[in-house]
Amino acid sequence: MSERKPTYEELEVQLSRAKEALSLQSAITTNMAEGVCLIRAHDGTIVYANPTFEKMFGYAPGEIIGKHVSVINAPTEKSPEEKVKEIDKIDVWRGEVYNVNKEGTPFWCYASISMFEHPVYGKVQVAVHIDITERKRAAEALKTERAQLLSLFDSIDEIIYVTDMDTHEILYSNKAVQKAFQKPLIGEKCYKEFQGLALPCEFCTNPIIKTLNYQPYHWEYHNPLLNADFRITDRVIKWPDGRDVRFEMAIDITERKKAEMIQKILYQIASAVHTSKSISELSEVIQQELGTIIDTKNFFIALYNKENNTISLPYYKDEKDHFETFPAGKTCTAYIIHNDKSLLANNKKIDELVQSGEIKIIGTIAKVWLGVPLKLGEEVTGAIVAQSYTDENAYNEKDLEILEFVASQIGLFIERKQAEEDLKKRLEELEIFYNATIGREGHIIELKQQINELLAQLGKEKKYEV
């Protein structure tokens, strides 16, 4: 039984419906905001372009029909034929394409291209183009601005970095960060690299800055890995991908902190000058106060007697040796006193000085020895010494500078306390002599006068009416 053929009237209806569908499709493509074109696959000829496409590429209505697709493709690494083969392998290709208009001006589009069988033209590409020139220009401007900003950050000597606030991943670190930590850190976890921790920091300020509506948060922190103090500014900023990230700038205030600490130390020492009863007691305060910034576990203050070329130690705290007085000779202490020169020496440096005949070793050799001259005006009156028997890295040049500064300030304090002790000793001697000469009025009057004078020098009231 053969299939019934449609009647003429039925064919007329089908044709009418087809015309209506084509008319609707034509109306849609004609009025689309996107540029649409059809390209014959086997020869790359443009067979259709909607008004938006013609306007986008600068052609008059119908002018681009029949032209090869290469007229709209800006030169790239791949030919139009290669692109056709690439698209033919997949259902839909989407991406950015570099086009060129009729005047030869290149511009960027985002395109969606697919293949289908056309009843008239056979296999064709249907390409939908959206002009993204302004978006690309804005993106490039943003990229340039970001590059300039990061370049500016790199030129700043202070630590600057950016992290993801949820994953703690380091997104950016300037050259100062890489210099401080001696390696690139992008992609690593901030708590691991900056703090040496296995988990996020308990003191992380992310919860705080998230509530501050992009305003800065300031705080101070001592970083244990760098052994440095920082004044930190944290804030939330927008990253180029639109997410909120943590921005941090850390200004090194270690020197300021040390200066403040030194001033505090000097104040405490100055106060101890008036309250301590002896050089030994004053020296103990000096050791304790200096111990807040450097290692003073093994520490002594030496005073030099020029008349008999000896060194006395009114204060001496040491794990290995104990001396009270010794010939200056060629000891390390005598070396800095005679040369008016500070010395920071490890075993190698000490050995070099021994081999050159400049010093001779007495007592236990330290891993590192730090000594600075103690001066009154221009005259070297002694030395302040700290040493370590276990850690050759216990002191550095910064510690030497600190000790030099403190020594320059406390020389007068020690001298005053020494003079005080000398006066007290002389007073005691006179008192003994006075008691031994009772009944000898002439001598007594003279002694009373001397005692009153010594008391006046000590800032005390006179004891005798003469």
RAVEN-V819121 format. One record per residue. N is the residue number from 1. RES is the residue in one small letter. PSI is psi in whole degrees, 0 to 359 (999 if undefined). Layout:
# RAVEN-V819121
n=N res=RES psi=PSI
n=N res=RES psi=PSI
This chain:
# RAVEN-V819121
n=1 res=m psi=124
n=2 res=s psi=152
n=3 res=e psi=142
n=4 res=r psi=132
n=5 res=k psi=144
n=6 res=p psi=148
n=7 res=t psi=169
n=8 res=y psi=319
n=9 res=e psi=322
n=10 res=e psi=320
n=11 res=l psi=321
n=12 res=e psi=320
n=13 res=v psi=313
n=14 res=q psi=318
n=15 res=l psi=321
n=16 res=s psi=317
n=17 res=r psi=320
n=18 res=a psi=318
n=19 res=k psi=321
n=20 res=e psi=319
n=21 res=a psi=316
n=22 res=l psi=322
n=23 res=s psi=318
n=24 res=l psi=314
n=25 res=q psi=319
n=26 res=s psi=319
n=27 res=a psi=320
n=28 res=i psi=307
n=29 res=t psi=325
n=30 res=t psi=326
n=31 res=n psi=5
n=32 res=m psi=144
n=33 res=a psi=340
n=34 res=e psi=152
n=35 res=g psi=131
n=36 res=v psi=136
n=37 res=c psi=157
n=38 res=l psi=134
n=39 res=i psi=124
n=40 res=r psi=127
n=41 res=a psi=320
n=42 res=h psi=337
n=43 res=d psi=0
n=44 res=g psi=22
n=45 res=t psi=137
n=46 res=i psi=121
n=47 res=v psi=348
n=48 res=y psi=144
n=49 res=a psi=131
n=50 res=n psi=167
n=51 res=p psi=322
n=52 res=t psi=319
n=53 res=f psi=315
n=54 res=e psi=317
n=55 res=k psi=319
n=56 res=m psi=322
n=57 res=f psi=1
n=58 res=g psi=24
n=59 res=y psi=150
n=60 res=a psi=160
n=61 res=p psi=126
n=62 res=g psi=350
n=63 res=e psi=329
n=64 res=i psi=346
n=65 res=i psi=135
n=66 res=g psi=349
n=67 res=k psi=155
n=68 res=h psi=145
n=69 res=v psi=339
n=70 res=s psi=342
n=71 res=v psi=340
n=72 res=i psi=356
n=73 res=n psi=121
n=74 res=a psi=150
n=75 res=p psi=130
n=76 res=t psi=185
n=77 res=e psi=335
n=78 res=k psi=142
n=79 res=s psi=161
n=80 res=p psi=323
n=81 res=e psi=319
n=82 res=e psi=322
n=83 res=k psi=320
n=84 res=v psi=314
n=85 res=k psi=322
n=86 res=e psi=316
n=87 res=i psi=327
n=88 res=d psi=338
n=89 res=k psi=342
n=90 res=i psi=163
n=91 res=d psi=311
n=92 res=v psi=135
n=93 res=w psi=132
n=94 res=r psi=142
n=95 res=g psi=182
n=96 res=e psi=137
n=97 res=v psi=148
n=98 res=y psi=110
n=99 res=n psi=174
n=100 res=v psi=136
n=101 res=n psi=182
n=102 res=k psi=328
n=103 res=e psi=357
n=104 res=g psi=7
n=105 res=t psi=124
n=106 res=p psi=150
n=107 res=f psi=161
n=108 res=w psi=141
n=109 res=c psi=152
n=110 res=y psi=125
n=111 res=a psi=147
n=112 res=s psi=119
n=113 res=i psi=133
n=114 res=s psi=165
n=115 res=m psi=143
n=116 res=f psi=165
n=117 res=e psi=118
n=118 res=h psi=140
n=119 res=p psi=338
n=120 res=v psi=313
n=121 res=y psi=359
n=122 res=g psi=213
n=123 res=k psi=126
n=124 res=v psi=159
n=125 res=q psi=133
n=126 res=v psi=121
n=127 res=a psi=126
n=128 res=v psi=120
n=129 res=h psi=136
n=130 res=i psi=124
n=131 res=d psi=116
n=132 res=i psi=24
n=133 res=t psi=313
n=134 res=e psi=322
n=135 res=r psi=318
n=136 res=k psi=321
n=137 res=r psi=318
n=138 res=a psi=320
n=139 res=a psi=319
n=140 res=e psi=320
n=141 res=a psi=318
n=142 res=l psi=320
n=143 res=k psi=317
n=144 res=t psi=316
n=145 res=e psi=317
n=146 res=r psi=317
n=147 res=a psi=319
n=148 res=q psi=320
n=149 res=l psi=315
n=150 res=l psi=325
n=151 res=s psi=321
n=152 res=l psi=316
n=153 res=f psi=321
n=154 res=d psi=333
n=155 res=s psi=350
n=156 res=i psi=135
n=157 res=d psi=346
n=158 res=e psi=156
n=159 res=i psi=127
n=160 res=i psi=131
n=161 res=y psi=164
n=162 res=v psi=135
n=163 res=t psi=155
n=164 res=d psi=129
n=165 res=m psi=345
n=166 res=d psi=317
n=167 res=t psi=346
n=168 res=h psi=18
n=169 res=e psi=137
n=170 res=i psi=117
n=171 res=l psi=331
n=172 res=y psi=143
n=173 res=s psi=135
n=174 res=n psi=179
n=175 res=k psi=329
n=176 res=a psi=324
n=177 res=v psi=313
n=178 res=q psi=325
n=179 res=k psi=318
n=180 res=a psi=320
n=181 res=f psi=359
n=182 res=q psi=31
n=183 res=k psi=157
n=184 res=p psi=143
n=185 res=l psi=356
n=186 res=i psi=132
n=187 res=g psi=346
n=188 res=e psi=171
n=189 res=k psi=133
n=190 res=c psi=318
n=191 res=y psi=330
n=192 res=k psi=313
n=193 res=e psi=321
n=194 res=f psi=334
n=195 res=q psi=348
n=196 res=g psi=30
n=197 res=l psi=157
n=198 res=a psi=342
n=199 res=l psi=162
n=200 res=p psi=146
n=201 res=c psi=138
n=202 res=e psi=334
n=203 res=f psi=14
n=204 res=c psi=135
n=205 res=t psi=5
n=206 res=n psi=314
n=207 res=p psi=331
n=208 res=i psi=309
n=209 res=i psi=338
n=210 res=k psi=338
n=211 res=t psi=358
n=212 res=l psi=7
n=213 res=n psi=51
n=214 res=y psi=15
n=215 res=q psi=154
n=216 res=p psi=155
n=217 res=y psi=127
n=218 res=h psi=140
n=219 res=w psi=168
n=220 res=e psi=147
n=221 res=y psi=143
n=222 res=h psi=117
n=223 res=n psi=119
n=224 res=p psi=331
n=225 res=l psi=322
n=226 res=l psi=349
n=227 res=n psi=50
n=228 res=a psi=153
n=229 res=d psi=142
n=230 res=f psi=144
n=231 res=r psi=116
n=232 res=i psi=139
n=233 res=t psi=120
n=234 res=d psi=146
n=235 res=r psi=160
n=236 res=v psi=133
n=237 res=i psi=166
n=238 res=k psi=129
n=239 res=w psi=158
n=240 res=p psi=333
n=241 res=d psi=4
n=242 res=g psi=348
n=243 res=r psi=157
n=244 res=d psi=131
n=245 res=v psi=166
n=246 res=r psi=124
n=247 res=f psi=132
n=248 res=e psi=135
n=249 res=m psi=127
n=250 res=a psi=117
n=251 res=i psi=125
n=252 res=d psi=117
n=253 res=i psi=22
n=254 res=t psi=314
n=255 res=e psi=321
n=256 res=r psi=317
n=257 res=k psi=318
n=258 res=k psi=321
n=259 res=a psi=318
n=260 res=e psi=319
n=261 res=m psi=319
n=262 res=i psi=318
n=263 res=q psi=321
n=264 res=k psi=318
n=265 res=i psi=313
n=266 res=l psi=324
n=267 res=y psi=316
n=268 res=q psi=321
n=269 res=i psi=318
n=270 res=a psi=321
n=271 res=s psi=324
n=272 res=a psi=335
n=273 res=v psi=323
n=274 res=h psi=336
n=275 res=t psi=334
n=276 res=s psi=150
n=277 res=k psi=350
n=278 res=s psi=167
n=279 res=i psi=321
n=280 res=s psi=317
n=281 res=e psi=319
n=282 res=l psi=318
n=283 res=s psi=325
n=284 res=e psi=321
n=285 res=v psi=318
n=286 res=i psi=315
n=287 res=q psi=314
n=288 res=q psi=318
n=289 res=e psi=317
n=290 res=l psi=331
n=291 res=g psi=348
n=292 res=t psi=344
n=293 res=i psi=338
n=294 res=i psi=167
n=295 res=d psi=114
n=296 res=t psi=29
n=297 res=k psi=320
n=298 res=n psi=107
n=299 res=f psi=141
n=300 res=f psi=156
n=301 res=i psi=128
n=302 res=a psi=139
n=303 res=l psi=135
n=304 res=y psi=130
n=305 res=n psi=105
n=306 res=k psi=328
n=307 res=e psi=315
n=308 res=n psi=12
n=309 res=n psi=49
n=310 res=t psi=162
n=311 res=i psi=126
n=312 res=s psi=149
n=313 res=l psi=91
n=314 res=p psi=342
n=315 res=y psi=130
n=316 res=y psi=116
n=317 res=k psi=117
n=318 res=d psi=143
n=319 res=e psi=339
n=320 res=k psi=311
n=321 res=d psi=170
n=322 res=h psi=122
n=323 res=f psi=151
n=324 res=e psi=314
n=325 res=t psi=143
n=326 res=f psi=154
n=327 res=p psi=138
n=328 res=a psi=311
n=329 res=g psi=227
n=330 res=k psi=38
n=331 res=t psi=164
n=332 res=c psi=322
n=333 res=t psi=317
n=334 res=a psi=326
n=335 res=y psi=313
n=336 res=i psi=332
n=337 res=i psi=311
n=338 res=h psi=328
n=339 res=n psi=356
n=340 res=d psi=52
n=341 res=k psi=128
n=342 res=s psi=159
n=343 res=l psi=125
n=344 res=l psi=109
n=345 res=a psi=129
n=346 res=n psi=186
n=347 res=n psi=320
n=348 res=k psi=315
n=349 res=k psi=318
n=350 res=i psi=318
n=351 res=d psi=321
n=352 res=e psi=319
n=353 res=l psi=324
n=354 res=v psi=313
n=355 res=q psi=328
n=356 res=s psi=355
n=357 res=g psi=11
n=358 res=e psi=332
n=359 res=i psi=162
n=360 res=k psi=143
n=361 res=i psi=131
n=362 res=i psi=141
n=363 res=g psi=191
n=364 res=t psi=135
n=365 res=i psi=129
n=366 res=a psi=158
n=367 res=k psi=325
n=368 res=v psi=141
n=369 res=w psi=129
n=370 res=l psi=119
n=371 res=g psi=144
n=372 res=v psi=148
n=373 res=p psi=145
n=374 res=l psi=122
n=375 res=k psi=152
n=376 res=l psi=105
n=377 res=g psi=235
n=378 res=e psi=355
n=379 res=e psi=131
n=380 res=v psi=120
n=381 res=t psi=353
n=382 res=g psi=208
n=383 res=a psi=156
n=384 res=i psi=130
n=385 res=v psi=138
n=386 res=a psi=146
n=387 res=q psi=159
n=388 res=s psi=134
n=389 res=y psi=355
n=390 res=t psi=331
n=391 res=d psi=109
n=392 res=e psi=347
n=393 res=n psi=18
n=394 res=a psi=332
n=395 res=y psi=153
n=396 res=n psi=185
n=397 res=e psi=327
n=398 res=k psi=318
n=399 res=d psi=323
n=400 res=l psi=316
n=401 res=e psi=318
n=402 res=i psi=313
n=403 res=l psi=324
n=404 res=e psi=316
n=405 res=f psi=314
n=406 res=v psi=318
n=407 res=a psi=323
n=408 res=s psi=336
n=409 res=q psi=330
n=410 res=i psi=356
n=411 res=g psi=317
n=412 res=l psi=322
n=413 res=f psi=313
n=414 res=i psi=320
n=415 res=e psi=319
n=416 res=r psi=318
n=417 res=k psi=324
n=418 res=q psi=317
n=419 res=a psi=322
n=420 res=e psi=314
n=421 res=e psi=321
n=422 res=d psi=319
n=423 res=l psi=318
n=424 res=k psi=320
n=425 res=k psi=318
n=426 res=r psi=321
n=427 res=l psi=317
n=428 res=e psi=320
n=429 res=e psi=319
n=430 res=l psi=321
n=431 res=e psi=318
n=432 res=i psi=316
n=433 res=f psi=322
n=434 res=y psi=314
n=435 res=n psi=331
n=436 res=a psi=348
n=437 res=t psi=21
n=438 res=i psi=134
n=439 res=g psi=347
n=440 res=r psi=85
n=441 res=e psi=319
n=442 res=g psi=313
n=443 res=h psi=325
n=444 res=i psi=316
n=445 res=i psi=316
n=446 res=e psi=316
n=447 res=l psi=320
n=448 res=k psi=317
n=449 res=q psi=316
n=450 res=q psi=318
n=451 res=i psi=316
n=452 res=n psi=321
n=453 res=e psi=317
n=454 res=l psi=319
n=455 res=l psi=321
n=456 res=a psi=319
n=457 res=q psi=330
n=458 res=l psi=359
n=459 res=g psi=23
n=460 res=k psi=163
n=461 res=e psi=150
n=462 res=k psi=150
n=463 res=k psi=332
n=464 res=y psi=146
n=465 res=e psi=123
n=466 res=v psi=999
